[in-house]
Amino acid sequence: MVECPVCGVALELKEGTEKGELLQCSDCGIELEVTAVDPFTIKEAPQEEEDWGE
């Protein structure tokens, strides 16, 4: 179990979850990134910026 860093809801990560995996909070809908697996830690995933071909 980990806590959403945005809304604080408890999230249960599935067995086999890997570092770098993206998931979505079931309560607030924010996209989260798994930053470590032992113990599980998560953070808000970085927002992708538009690539205007520059």
C-alpha positions as CSV (number, residue, x, y, z in Angstrom):
1,M,0.0,0.0,0.0
2,V,1.2,3.5,-0.8
3,E,-0.4,6.9,-0.3
4,C,-1.3,9.2,-3.2
5,P,0.9,12.3,-2.8
6,V,-1.9,14.5,-4.1
7,C,-5.1,13.4,-2.3
8,G,-3.8,11.0,0.3
9,V,-5.9,8.0,-0.6
10,A,-4.3,4.6,0.0
11,L,-3.4,2.7,-3.2
12,E,-2.7,-1.0,-3.5
13,L,0.0,-1.8,-6.1
14,K,-0.2,-5.1,-7.8
15,E,2.5,-7.8,-7.5
16,G,5.0,-7.4,-10.3
17,T,4.7,-3.6,-10.4
18,E,8.0,-2.2,-11.6
19,K,10.0,1.0,-11.1
20,G,9.1,3.6,-13.7
21,E,5.6,2.2,-14.2
22,L,2.8,4.8,-14.6
23,L,-0.5,4.4,-12.9
24,Q,-3.6,6.6,-12.1
25,C,-5.0,7.4,-8.7
26,S,-8.4,5.8,-8.4
27,D,-9.6,8.8,-6.3
28,C,-8.3,12.0,-7.8
29,G,-7.3,10.7,-11.3
30,I,-3.7,12.1,-11.2
31,E,-1.1,10.2,-13.1
32,L,1.6,8.7,-10.8
33,E,5.0,7.1,-11.4
34,V,6.5,4.3,-9.3
35,T,9.9,5.6,-8.1
36,A,10.9,2.5,-6.0
37,V,9.6,-1.0,-5.4
38,D,11.2,-2.0,-2.0
39,P,9.4,-0.4,-0.3
40,F,6.9,1.0,-2.9
41,T,7.1,4.8,-3.4
42,I,5.3,6.9,-5.9
43,K,5.3,10.5,-7.0
44,E,3.3,12.7,-9.4
45,A,4.3,11.8,-12.9
46,P,5.9,14.6,-14.9
47,Q,3.6,16.2,-17.4
48,E,4.6,15.7,-21.0
49,E,5.2,19.0,-22.8
50,E,4.1,19.7,-26.4
51,D,6.7,19.1,-29.0
52,W,6.2,21.7,-31.7
53,G,9.1,20.3,-33.8
54,E,11.6,22.8,-32.5
